[in-house]
């Protein structure tokens, strides 16, 4: 039984109609591909034209306002000098990463168009992937007093708008729920207001909050469509996008948390901002790569296994880090209590490391079981059932008992609507057949 979508139609029916409406052929397909090439060529030309201004900004010490987030200040420039790094050396790292990320996004978009451009939704995704590759430059230049500021703001609005449109439509090509069609216009209006009032801090703050709100809403909508309006194939594709969004979001939060605990780190041009600039450039690449995998080779990797391993090892890393810190602090307190010595004793580090090594495998298995039971209950139960049946095969000799147990295992793990078992007879003139059928309840 298919799960009904919010429009009152089944998910599978919606998918069929959507594919029929989004697929192009003949002259329409040629014109669409030509338009995509023209738009992407314009984006790439503007991106290349802005790179020198971006490089100059990275090497210019900001002494006034406004300052770009990646632009060094006198304090951060002094910190770089103490590390033996010149401004030119510092600028080379984000410039190289930005150029490489833009090239990678362009390559992913071109491959998507080359392989799957018969649908306009795929062309839109490819355009969004290319546009997101230019955001690293436009987001920096729009906050500076560069001659490219206005163009950078316009490109940033349009680039993010295309990407928001992709998230609003992916993967069916329809606005589900229908009110999501208003998210992109709200972003564009906010961008236009910011373009003409960019000198106001309030305008910049509102523009940033609108961007953040749209991102959060679209991620929630992805989960909503995954649950209520997607076919099994589309769910596998959506999992890639959700996975990429969550990973990028968690990394971004991890970079922002220190600025909340220590507000001085969040100041424009602070040394922490200079250090985290390359990290943000890499984070931007996660979602375009996941989009490319979702469209081109979503069956190449088991996304369920990838999500499971990420959850397990991410939780394991956090718990082991907490245990290690707790052991070091606790053992140091004990050493100080009994010996009166301060500082880190070598025995404390050795004991803590050995304890972590001993806990690793056992704790990993326990976390794996917890996540399997909580999030992968059906697969967990199926694995247990198959393991129990495998043990039974080594002990059971009664063919009738094996037959019943085999059908029971098939019923519990695969839940078919009908199952039949034919047992080869010992003699040609005898036949033996056992049949069992079951119609599982609708999910």
QUIHU-V701710 format. One record per residue. N is the residue number from 0. RES is the residue in one small letter. PHI is phi in whole degrees, -180 to 180 (* if undefined). Layout:
# QUIHU-V701710
N RES PHI
N RES PHI
This chain:
# QUIHU-V701710
0 x *
1 x -80
2 x -78
3 x -77
4 x -91
5 x -63
6 x -83
7 x 94
8 x -107
9 x -70
10 x -63
11 x -67
12 x -65
13 x -65
14 x -66
15 x -62
16 x -65
17 x -65
18 x -63
19 x -66
20 x -83
21 x -96
22 x -83
23 x -115
24 x -158
25 x 67
26 x -66
27 x -62
28 x -66
29 x -64
30 x -64
31 x -64
32 x -64
33 x -65
34 x -63
35 x -62
36 x -63
37 x -65
38 x -63
39 x -65
40 x -62
41 x -64
42 x -62
43 x -65
44 x -63
45 x -66
46 x -61
47 x -65
48 x -69
49 x -85
50 x -58
51 x -59
52 x -65
53 x -64
54 x -65
55 x -63
56 x -63
57 x -67
58 x -102
59 x -104
60 x -76
61 x -85
62 x -112
63 x -135
64 x -140
65 x -85
66 x -120
67 x -71
68 x -63
69 x -92
70 x -83
71 x -73
72 x -109
73 x -55
74 x -67
75 x -70
76 x -65
77 x -65
78 x -64
79 x -64
80 x -65
81 x -66
82 x -83
83 x 81
84 x -112
85 x -89
86 x -65
87 x -65
88 x -66
89 x -61
90 x -66
91 x -63
92 x -66
93 x -65
94 x -66
95 x -66
96 x -65
97 x -64
98 x -65
99 x -66
100 x -67
101 x -65
102 x -65
103 x -65
104 x -63
105 x -63
106 x -65
107 x -63
108 x -62
109 x -66
110 x -66
111 x -60
112 x -66
113 x -64
114 x -94
115 x -136
116 x -86
117 x -78
118 x -122
119 x -67
120 x -64
121 x -67
122 x -62
123 x -67
124 x -62
125 x -62
126 x -65
127 x -63
128 x -63
129 x -67
130 x -64
131 x -68
132 x -70
133 x -95
134 x -65
135 x -59
136 x -83
137 x -66
138 x -68
139 x -83
140 x -69
141 x -71
142 x -100
143 x -109
144 x -100
145 x -67
146 x -66
147 x -91
148 x -59
149 x -63
150 x -63
151 x -64
152 x -64
153 x -62
154 x -65
155 x -66
156 x -65
157 x -69
158 x -63
159 x -66
160 x -63
161 x -63
162 x -67
163 x -64
164 x -64
165 x -61
166 x -66
167 x -71
168 x -107
169 x -70
170 x -103
171 x -85
172 x 83
173 x -124
174 x -81
175 x -132
176 x -66
177 x -65
178 x -69
179 x -67
180 x -66
181 x -91
182 x -67
183 x -65
184 x -58
185 x -63
186 x -65
187 x -65
188 x -61
189 x -61
190 x -67
191 x -65
192 x -62
193 x -64
194 x -61
195 x -93
196 x -128
197 x -67
198 x -76
199 x -88
200 x -67
201 x -63
202 x -63
203 x -64
204 x -65
205 x -64
206 x -61
207 x -66
208 x -66
209 x -63
210 x -59
211 x -65
212 x -64
213 x -63
214 x -61
215 x -63
216 x -63
217 x -67
218 x -65
219 x -64
220 x -65
221 x -60
222 x -62
223 x -63
224 x -66
225 x -61
226 x -81
227 x -120
228 x -141
229 x -132
230 x -79
231 x -55
232 x -64
233 x -68
234 x -66
235 x -64
236 x -67
237 x -65
238 x -59
239 x -63
240 x -68
241 x -63
242 x -61
243 x -62
244 x -65
245 x -68
246 x -64
247 x -62
248 x -65
249 x -66
250 x -64
251 x -63
252 x -63
253 x -62
254 x -81
255 x -85
256 x -53
257 x -58
258 x -71
259 x -78
260 x -74
261 x -128
262 x -56
263 x -65
264 x -69
265 x -87
266 x -69
267 x -59
268 x 84
269 x -65
270 x -62
271 x -63
272 x -64
273 x -66
274 x -71
275 x -82
276 x -56
277 x -61
278 x -65
279 x -64
280 x -62
281 x -70
282 x -61
283 x -59
284 x -74
285 x -62
286 x -68
287 x -58
288 x -65
289 x -66
290 x -63
291 x -62
292 x -65
293 x -64
294 x -87
295 x -90
296 x -135
297 x -67
298 x -90
299 x -69
300 x -123
301 x -83
302 x -65
303 x -62
304 x -66
305 x -64
306 x -64
307 x -61
308 x -66
309 x -63
310 x -63
311 x -66
312 x -75
313 x -65
314 x -63
315 x -62
316 x -63
317 x -64
318 x -64
319 x -65
320 x -64
321 x -64
322 x -64
323 x -63
324 x -62
325 x -62
326 x -65
327 x -61
328 x -65
329 x -65
330 x -68
331 x -63
332 x -64
333 x -66
334 x -61
335 x -66
336 x -67
337 x -92
338 x -112
339 x 79
340 x -90
341 x -104
342 x 98
343 x -87
344 x -81
345 x -57
346 x -65
347 x -65
348 x -64
349 x -65
350 x -63
351 x -64
352 x -66
353 x -64
354 x -65
355 x -65
356 x -62
357 x -72
358 x -81
359 x -55
360 x -67
361 x -64
362 x -68
363 x -62
364 x -64
365 x -65
366 x -65
367 x -59
368 x -64
369 x -64
370 x -68
371 x -63
372 x -69
373 x -83
374 x -111
375 x -127
376 x -61
377 x -65
378 x -68
379 x -66
380 x -65
381 x -64
382 x -64
383 x -65
384 x -64
385 x -66
386 x -65
387 x -65
388 x -68
389 x -62
390 x -67
391 x -66
392 x -58
393 x -80
394 x -116
395 x -80
396 x -118
397 x -80
398 x -64
399 x -66
400 x -66
401 x -63
402 x -60
403 x -65
404 x -68
405 x -63
406 x -66
407 x -66
408 x -65
409 x -61
410 x -61
411 x -77
412 x -91
413 x -104
414 x 50
415 x -79
416 x -77
417 x -156
418 x -140
419 x -131
420 x -130
421 x -108
422 x -104
423 x -65
424 x -73
425 x -71
426 x -124
427 x -63
428 x -91
429 x -115
430 x -127
431 x -139
432 x -139
433 x -126
434 x -128
435 x -139
436 x -137
437 x -151
438 x -115
439 x -67
440 x -70
441 x -67
442 x -65
